[in-house]
């Protein structure tokens, strides 16, 4: 769903207790979770990197 600034949603993360654990330990969620949350965050990050590279090459 695009926003008013032309940004597109690249993913959604469901609530999971792993977020609370990561916050209480002071570490990134990907260091605590070894499952779907970690995989989805890594997929979203890959999307961001790809889009930045595409936009950089258009200049």
C-alpha positions in Angstrom: 0.0 0.0 0.0 1.7 3.3 -1.1 1.8 6.2 1.3 1.4 9.8 0.4 5.1 10.1 -0.1 5.4 7.4 -2.7 6.8 4.8 -0.3 5.7 1.2 -0.6 5.2 -1.2 2.2 7.9 -3.9 1.9 6.7 -6.3 4.6 4.9 -6.8 7.9 6.1 -8.4 11.1 3.6 -10.1 13.3 3.9 -9.6 17.1 6.1 -12.1 18.7 7.6 -12.5 22.2 11.0 -12.5 20.5 10.8 -8.7 20.2 10.4 -8.4 24.0 13.3 -10.7 24.6 15.5 -8.8 22.2 14.6 -5.4 23.8 15.2 -6.7 27.3 18.6 -8.1 26.3 19.5 -5.0 24.3 20.3 -6.9 21.1 18.8 -6.9 17.6 15.8 -9.2 17.0 17.8 -11.2 14.4 20.3 -12.2 17.1 17.5 -13.7 19.2 15.2 -15.2 16.6 16.3 -18.0 14.3 13.0 -18.5 12.5 10.4 -16.6 10.5 10.9 -13.2 12.1 14.6 -13.2 11.3 13.9 -14.5 7.8 11.4 -11.8 7.1 13.6 -9.0 8.4 16.4 -10.2 6.2 14.1 -10.4 3.2 12.9 -6.9 3.8 16.4 -5.6 4.2 17.4 -7.2 0.9 14.5 -5.4 -0.7 15.6 -2.1 0.7 19.2 -2.6 -0.5 18.0 -3.6 -4.0 15.8 -0.5 -4.3 18.5 1.8 -3.1 21.0 0.3 -5.6 18.4 0.7 -8.4 17.7 4.3 -7.5 21.4 5.0 -7.2 22.0 3.6 -10.8 19.2 5.8 -12.2 21.1 9.1 -11.3 
